[in-house]
Amino acid sequence: MSPFALLIASLAVQCGTRSAGAAAPPSNFVFFGRDHEQVRDSSFLALPRIVGAQLKYTWRELEPERDRYDFEPIREQLAFLQSHGKRLFIQISDVSFTERVLVPDYLLSNSAFHGGAARKYEGTAGAFDGWVARRWDPAVRERFSLLLQALAREFDGLIEGMNLPETAIGFENPKFHPPGFTFDAYAAGIREMLIDARLAFSRSCVLVYANFMPGESLPNVDRGYLRGIYALADSMGAGVGGPDLLPYREGQQANSLPLIAARSSGVVAGMAVQDGNLADIDPTTGRPVTVDALYRYAADQLRLDYIFWGTQEPYYTRDVLPYLRGLSLAERPD
């Protein structure tokens, strides 16, 4: 029997601390991103309704040299959070939105990896939008899989979960495609990354931030890329989600949000409330969306298991923390 078939046959009934199909309110985490020291903030530690932190780590920092892994930053934050009764969710980032490259140097210098990373471009005009690992390249993907395996050997079952970064990377215009890139190859690469992550982590949750896919735009252009990722996650006990909780955006409503809402009852889902989300306008009021509206939508429409609240000010201190402080520990708001 293949490793994938064995995985399907032995799916756990839960991941992290979420029981499959449990009718429970979302677990609230704070997305500190790269600001790891913020986990020591007293307002975060003091709120029992906030069950943990989501922290971002780059591939480059976790594997500073080939086959030499540095997980000490994760160990330190995990130990600190555990000492305060909090959980840890990690995000492994291979993509940037600046000139900074987030993959290890050996991928860039060794010709076997064909450059290791590629400049990415948004829109038909091809506006530069950072760098992304060559996820469509089997040689690069194999190295990422080895990183996931090393992480799982030490942290599977100790961390609440890990999530792969968002699938949206631009490349709408074929004129700006890097060598070896095709829409089909990219979609296949994302599916392989998800399989590798789920094979590595059997106890902690695995989420893929599947929001948009290059080469399609639902519902008008549907090549099965995004739907295929959700179907794969459903079949193998992986989780789904996205980086922005934007219920009033046409793009999100046409792509990821209905797929998240329609997932099977045993599939976990988590979404982040990131910068700009709480400034989005609610068309029913003509005013910025409220924390309450986002929470209710996340809990009731999407049935989310995890919400990762960002720390953008003034929203975090003024709106998010007071709201979470007022929530019952046992029930959703009426």
TANORVEN-V555693 format. One record per pair of residues at least 4 apart in sequence whose ideal C-beta (glycine too) atoms are under 8 Angstrom apart, sorted by sequence separation. I is the first residue (numbers start at 1). J is the second residue. If there is no record, write none. Layout:
BEGIN
i: (I | I)
j: (J | J)
END
This chain:
BEGIN
i: (1 | 2 | 3 | 4 | 5 | 6 | 7 | 14 | 18 | 32 | 41 | 42 | 43 | 57 | 58 | 59 | 60 | 63 | 64 | 71 | 72 | 73 | 74 | 75 | 76 | 77 | 78 | 79 | 80 | 82 | 96 | 103 | 104 | 105 | 106 | 122 | 123 | 137 | 138 | 139 | 140 | 141 | 142 | 143 | 144 | 145 | 146 | 147 | 148 | 149 | 150 | 151 | 152 | 154 | 155 | 177 | 181 | 182 | 183 | 184 | 185 | 186 | 187 | 188 | 189 | 190 | 191 | 192 | 193 | 194 | 195 | 196 | 197 | 198 | 201 | 217 | 218 | 224 | 225 | 226 | 227 | 228 | 229 | 230 | 231 | 232 | 249 | 250 | 251 | 252 | 253 | 254 | 255 | 256 | 257 | 258 | 259 | 263 | 273 | 276 | 282 | 289 | 290 | 291 | 292 | 293 | 294 | 295 | 296 | 297 | 298 | 299 | 312 | 313 | 314 | 315 | 316 | 317 | 318 | 319 | 320 | 321 | 322 | 323 | 328 | 1 | 14 | 19 | 39 | 40 | 57 | 63 | 81 | 96 | 103 | 108 | 121 | 122 | 135 | 136 | 151 | 171 | 177 | 180 | 181 | 201 | 212 | 216 | 222 | 233 | 247 | 248 | 252 | 253 | 273 | 281 | 282 | 289 | 296 | 297 | 299 | 310 | 311 | 313 | 314 | 315 | 316 | 328 | 13 | 14 | 18 | 32 | 38 | 39 | 44 | 63 | 64 | 81 | 82 | 96 | 107 | 110 | 121 | 134 | 135 | 171 | 215 | 216 | 232 | 233 | 246 | 247 | 263 | 281 | 282 | 298 | 310 | 327 | 13 | 32 | 62 | 63 | 81 | 95 | 101 | 106 | 108 | 121 | 122 | 133 | 155 | 216 | 233 | 281 | 282 | 309 | 1 | 30 | 62 | 94 | 107 | 108 | 120 | 121 | 198 | 215 | 218 | 244 | 280 | 281 | 282 | 18 | 44 | 61 | 62 | 93 | 94 | 107 | 108 | 119 | 120 | 135 | 197 | 216 | 260 | 279 | 280 | 298 | 17 | 78 | 106 | 107 | 120 | 171 | 215 | 216 | 230 | 242 | 247 | 278 | 77 | 119 | 120 | 133 | 151 | 197 | 214 | 229 | 260 | 278 | 282 | 309 | 61 | 62 | 104 | 119 | 120 | 194 | 213 | 277 | 295 | 103 | 118 | 213 | 278 | 30 | 39 | 74 | 103 | 117 | 118 | 194 | 212 | 242 | 38 | 102 | 117 | 171 | 193 | 309 | 39 | 57 | 74 | 101 | 117 | 118 | 210 | 213 | 278 | 57 | 116 | 117 | 169 | 277 | 116 | 190 | 242 | 36 | 55 | 115 | 210 | 240 | 241 | 30 | 114 | 190 | 210 | 240 | 28 | 29 | 32 | 33 | 34 | 113 | 208 | 273 | 28 | 29 | 30 | 31 | 32 | 33 | 34 | 55 | 28 | 29 | 30 | 31 | 32 | 33 | 94 | 114 | 167 | 190 | 210 | 240 | 27 | 29 | 30 | 53 | 113 | 116 | 291 | 27 | 29 | 95 | 114 | 208 | 107 | 113 | 114 | 187 | 245 | 112 | 113 | 186 | 240 | 244 | 245 | 271 | 53 | 103 | 186 | 187 | 239 | 240 | 241 | 243 | 244 | 245 | 291 | 295 | 52 | 102 | 164 | 186 | 226 | 230 | 234 | 237 | 238 | 239 | 240 | 241 | 242 | 243 | 244 | 290 | 291 | 62 | 100 | 101 | 103 | 113 | 164 | 183 | 208 | 210 | 226 | 233 | 234 | 237 | 239 | 241 | 242 | 244 | 99 | 100 | 102 | 183 | 184 | 207 | 208 | 210 | 211 | 239 | 241 | 243 | 246 | 249 | 271 | 292 | 97 | 98 | 99 | 183 | 206 | 207 | 208 | 209 | 210 | 211 | 227 | 244 | 245 | 248 | 291 | 300 | 53 | 55 | 57 | 59 | 97 | 107 | 164 | 183 | 206 | 207 | 208 | 209 | 211 | 226 | 230 | 234 | 244 | 248 | 269 | 271 | 277 | 299 | 52 | 53 | 55 | 56 | 57 | 58 | 59 | 96 | 205 | 207 | 209 | 217 | 233 | 246 | 248 | 269 | 270 | 273 | 278 | 51 | 52 | 53 | 54 | 55 | 56 | 57 | 58 | 59 | 95 | 96 | 162 | 194 | 219 | 248 | 269 | 270 | 271 | 272 | 273 | 275 | 50 | 51 | 52 | 53 | 54 | 55 | 57 | 58 | 95 | 96 | 107 | 187 | 218 | 269 | 270 | 271 | 272 | 273 | 274 | 276 | 279 | 296 | 36 | 52 | 54 | 56 | 95 | 103 | 132 | 191 | 195 | 217 | 218 | 268 | 269 | 270 | 271 | 272 | 273 | 275 | 278 | 296 | 39 | 66 | 94 | 95 | 187 | 191 | 194 | 198 | 217 | 268 | 270 | 272 | 274 | 295 | 45 | 65 | 94 | 104 | 162 | 190 | 194 | 198 | 212 | 40 | 64 | 66 | 161 | 183 | 198 | 261 | 36 | 39 | 45 | 60 | 63 | 65 | 94 | 129 | 167 | 187 | 191 | 195 | 197 | 211 | 248 | 261 | 278 | 292 | 39 | 60 | 162 | 164 | 167 | 172 | 183 | 187 | 194 | 247 | 260 | 261 | 278 | 59 | 60 | 137 | 161 | 162 | 163 | 164 | 166 | 167 | 168 | 171 | 212 | 58 | 59 | 60 | 134 | 136 | 156 | 160 | 161 | 162 | 163 | 164 | 165 | 166 | 167 | 168 | 170 | 171 | 194 | 211 | 212 | 260 | 59 | 60 | 136 | 156 | 159 | 160 | 161 | 162 | 163 | 164 | 166 | 167 | 168 | 169 | 211 | 257 | 134 | 136 | 156 | 157 | 158 | 161 | 163 | 166 | 167 | 168 | 210 | 247 | 39 | 123 | 126 | 134 | 156 | 157 | 247 | 273 | 122 | 124 | 125 | 141 | 145 | 148 | 152 | 156 | 120 | 121 | 123 | 124 | 126 | 136 | 144 | 148 | 151 | 152 | 155 | 210 | 245 | 94 | 120 | 121 | 122 | 123 | 126 | 136 | 151 | 152 | 247 | 120 | 135 | 141 | 145 | 149 | 121 | 136 | 137 | 141 | 144 | 148 | 152 | 245 | 136 | 148 | 245 | 135 | 247 | 92 | 121 | 135 | 141 | 145 | 92 | 29 | 135 | 92 | 119 | 167 | 29 | 118 | 90 | 207 | 167 | 207 | 245 | 115 | 118 | 205 | 207 | 241 | 115 | 90 | 114 | 205 | 241 | 114 | 239 | 90 | 17 | 89 | 92 | 95 | 16 | 88 | 89 | 90 | 91 | 92 | 94 | 95 | 87 | 88 | 89 | 90 | 91 | 92 | 93 | 87 | 89 | 90 | 91 | 92 | 59 | 89 | 91 | 95 | 163 | 166 | 74 | 78 | 166 | 69 | 161 | 163 | 165 | 67 | 71 | 63 | 71 | 78 | 69 | 74 | 78 | 69 | 71 | 63 | 71 | 59 | 62 | 74 | 59 | 62 | 207 | 205 | 163 | 52 | 54 | 161 | 89 | 29 | 27 | 17 | 16 | 16 | 161 | 15 | 89 | 15 | 16 | 18 | 15 | 16 | 15 | 16 | 12 | 15 | 4 | 7 | 12 | 15 | 7 | 10 | 4 | 7 | 3 | 89 | 54 | 89 | 15 | 15 | 11 | 12 | 11 | 8 | 8 | 7 | 7 | 4 | 31 | 31 | 31 | 21 | 20 | 21 | 20 | 20 | 18 | 16 | 13 | 15 | 54 | 50 | 26 | 26 | 26 | 38 | 25 | 43 | 47 | 50 | 49 | 35 | 49 | 29 | 31 | 33 | 47 | 26 | 27 | 29 | 30 | 31 | 33 | 43 | 47 | 49 | 26 | 27 | 28 | 29 | 30 | 31 | 32 | 26 | 27 | 29 | 30 | 31 | 49 | 24 | 26 | 28 | 30 | 48 | 18 | 18 | 28 | 28 | 25 | 25 | 25)
j: (5 | 6 | 7 | 8 | 9 | 10 | 11 | 18 | 22 | 36 | 45 | 46 | 47 | 61 | 62 | 63 | 64 | 67 | 68 | 75 | 76 | 77 | 78 | 79 | 80 | 81 | 82 | 83 | 84 | 86 | 100 | 107 | 108 | 109 | 110 | 126 | 127 | 141 | 142 | 143 | 144 | 145 | 146 | 147 | 148 | 149 | 150 | 151 | 152 | 153 | 154 | 155 | 156 | 158 | 159 | 181 | 185 | 186 | 187 | 188 | 189 | 190 | 191 | 192 | 193 | 194 | 195 | 196 | 197 | 198 | 199 | 200 | 201 | 202 | 205 | 221 | 222 | 228 | 229 | 230 | 231 | 232 | 233 | 234 | 235 | 236 | 253 | 254 | 255 | 256 | 257 | 258 | 259 | 260 | 261 | 262 | 263 | 267 | 277 | 280 | 286 | 293 | 294 | 295 | 296 | 297 | 298 | 299 | 300 | 301 | 302 | 303 | 316 | 317 | 318 | 319 | 320 | 321 | 322 | 323 | 324 | 325 | 326 | 327 | 332 | 6 | 19 | 24 | 44 | 45 | 62 | 68 | 86 | 101 | 108 | 113 | 126 | 127 | 140 | 141 | 156 | 176 | 182 | 185 | 186 | 206 | 217 | 221 | 227 | 238 | 252 | 253 | 257 | 258 | 278 | 286 | 287 | 294 | 301 | 302 | 304 | 315 | 316 | 318 | 319 | 320 | 321 | 333 | 19 | 20 | 24 | 38 | 44 | 45 | 50 | 69 | 70 | 87 | 88 | 102 | 113 | 116 | 127 | 140 | 141 | 177 | 221 | 222 | 238 | 239 | 252 | 253 | 269 | 287 | 288 | 304 | 316 | 333 | 20 | 39 | 69 | 70 | 88 | 102 | 108 | 113 | 115 | 128 | 129 | 140 | 162 | 223 | 240 | 288 | 289 | 316 | 9 | 38 | 70 | 102 | 115 | 116 | 128 | 129 | 206 | 223 | 226 | 252 | 288 | 289 | 290 | 27 | 53 | 70 | 71 | 102 | 103 | 116 | 117 | 128 | 129 | 144 | 206 | 225 | 269 | 288 | 289 | 307 | 27 | 88 | 116 | 117 | 130 | 181 | 225 | 226 | 240 | 252 | 257 | 288 | 88 | 130 | 131 | 144 | 162 | 208 | 225 | 240 | 271 | 289 | 293 | 320 | 73 | 74 | 116 | 131 | 132 | 206 | 225 | 289 | 307 | 116 | 131 | 226 | 291 | 44 | 53 | 88 | 117 | 131 | 132 | 208 | 226 | 256 | 53 | 117 | 132 | 186 | 208 | 324 | 55 | 73 | 90 | 117 | 133 | 134 | 226 | 229 | 294 | 74 | 133 | 134 | 186 | 294 | 134 | 208 | 260 | 55 | 74 | 134 | 229 | 259 | 260 | 50 | 134 | 210 | 230 | 260 | 49 | 50 | 53 | 54 | 55 | 134 | 229 | 294 | 50 | 51 | 52 | 53 | 54 | 55 | 56 | 77 | 51 | 52 | 53 | 54 | 55 | 56 | 117 | 137 | 190 | 213 | 233 | 263 | 51 | 53 | 54 | 77 | 137 | 140 | 315 | 52 | 54 | 120 | 139 | 233 | 133 | 139 | 140 | 213 | 271 | 139 | 140 | 213 | 267 | 271 | 272 | 298 | 81 | 131 | 214 | 215 | 267 | 268 | 269 | 271 | 272 | 273 | 319 | 323 | 81 | 131 | 193 | 215 | 255 | 259 | 263 | 266 | 267 | 268 | 269 | 270 | 271 | 272 | 273 | 319 | 320 | 92 | 130 | 131 | 133 | 143 | 194 | 213 | 238 | 240 | 256 | 263 | 264 | 267 | 269 | 271 | 272 | 274 | 130 | 131 | 133 | 214 | 215 | 238 | 239 | 241 | 242 | 270 | 272 | 274 | 277 | 280 | 302 | 323 | 129 | 130 | 131 | 215 | 238 | 239 | 240 | 241 | 242 | 243 | 259 | 276 | 277 | 280 | 323 | 332 | 86 | 88 | 90 | 92 | 130 | 140 | 197 | 216 | 239 | 240 | 241 | 242 | 244 | 259 | 263 | 267 | 277 | 281 | 302 | 304 | 310 | 332 | 86 | 87 | 89 | 90 | 91 | 92 | 93 | 130 | 239 | 241 | 243 | 251 | 267 | 280 | 282 | 303 | 304 | 307 | 312 | 86 | 87 | 88 | 89 | 90 | 91 | 92 | 93 | 94 | 130 | 131 | 197 | 229 | 254 | 283 | 304 | 305 | 306 | 307 | 308 | 310 | 86 | 87 | 88 | 89 | 90 | 91 | 93 | 94 | 131 | 132 | 143 | 223 | 254 | 305 | 306 | 307 | 308 | 309 | 310 | 312 | 315 | 332 | 73 | 89 | 91 | 93 | 132 | 140 | 169 | 228 | 232 | 254 | 255 | 305 | 306 | 307 | 308 | 309 | 310 | 312 | 315 | 333 | 77 | 104 | 132 | 133 | 225 | 229 | 232 | 236 | 255 | 306 | 308 | 310 | 312 | 333 | 84 | 104 | 133 | 143 | 201 | 229 | 233 | 237 | 251 | 80 | 104 | 106 | 201 | 223 | 238 | 301 | 77 | 80 | 86 | 101 | 104 | 106 | 135 | 170 | 208 | 228 | 232 | 236 | 238 | 252 | 289 | 302 | 319 | 333 | 81 | 102 | 204 | 206 | 209 | 214 | 225 | 229 | 236 | 289 | 302 | 303 | 320 | 102 | 103 | 180 | 204 | 205 | 206 | 207 | 209 | 210 | 211 | 214 | 255 | 102 | 103 | 104 | 178 | 180 | 200 | 204 | 205 | 206 | 207 | 208 | 209 | 210 | 211 | 212 | 214 | 215 | 238 | 255 | 256 | 304 | 104 | 105 | 181 | 201 | 204 | 205 | 206 | 207 | 208 | 209 | 211 | 212 | 213 | 214 | 256 | 302 | 180 | 182 | 202 | 203 | 204 | 207 | 209 | 212 | 213 | 214 | 256 | 293 | 86 | 170 | 173 | 181 | 203 | 204 | 294 | 320 | 170 | 172 | 173 | 189 | 193 | 196 | 200 | 204 | 169 | 170 | 172 | 173 | 175 | 185 | 193 | 197 | 200 | 201 | 204 | 259 | 294 | 144 | 170 | 171 | 172 | 173 | 176 | 186 | 201 | 202 | 297 | 171 | 186 | 192 | 196 | 200 | 173 | 188 | 189 | 193 | 196 | 200 | 204 | 297 | 189 | 201 | 298 | 189 | 301 | 147 | 176 | 190 | 196 | 200 | 148 | 87 | 193 | 151 | 178 | 226 | 89 | 178 | 151 | 268 | 229 | 269 | 307 | 178 | 181 | 268 | 270 | 304 | 179 | 155 | 179 | 270 | 306 | 180 | 305 | 159 | 87 | 159 | 162 | 165 | 87 | 159 | 160 | 161 | 162 | 163 | 165 | 166 | 159 | 160 | 161 | 162 | 163 | 164 | 165 | 160 | 162 | 163 | 164 | 165 | 133 | 163 | 165 | 169 | 239 | 242 | 151 | 155 | 243 | 147 | 239 | 241 | 243 | 146 | 150 | 143 | 151 | 158 | 150 | 155 | 159 | 151 | 154 | 147 | 155 | 144 | 147 | 159 | 147 | 151 | 306 | 306 | 270 | 160 | 163 | 270 | 205 | 160 | 160 | 160 | 160 | 161 | 306 | 161 | 270 | 201 | 203 | 205 | 203 | 204 | 204 | 205 | 202 | 205 | 195 | 198 | 203 | 206 | 199 | 202 | 199 | 202 | 199 | 306 | 272 | 308 | 237 | 239 | 236 | 237 | 237 | 235 | 236 | 236 | 237 | 236 | 272 | 273 | 274 | 265 | 265 | 266 | 266 | 268 | 268 | 268 | 266 | 268 | 308 | 309 | 295 | 298 | 299 | 311 | 299 | 317 | 321 | 324 | 324 | 311 | 325 | 306 | 308 | 310 | 324 | 304 | 305 | 307 | 308 | 309 | 311 | 321 | 325 | 327 | 305 | 306 | 307 | 308 | 309 | 310 | 311 | 306 | 307 | 309 | 310 | 311 | 329 | 305 | 307 | 309 | 311 | 329 | 305 | 306 | 324 | 327 | 327 | 331 | 332)
END
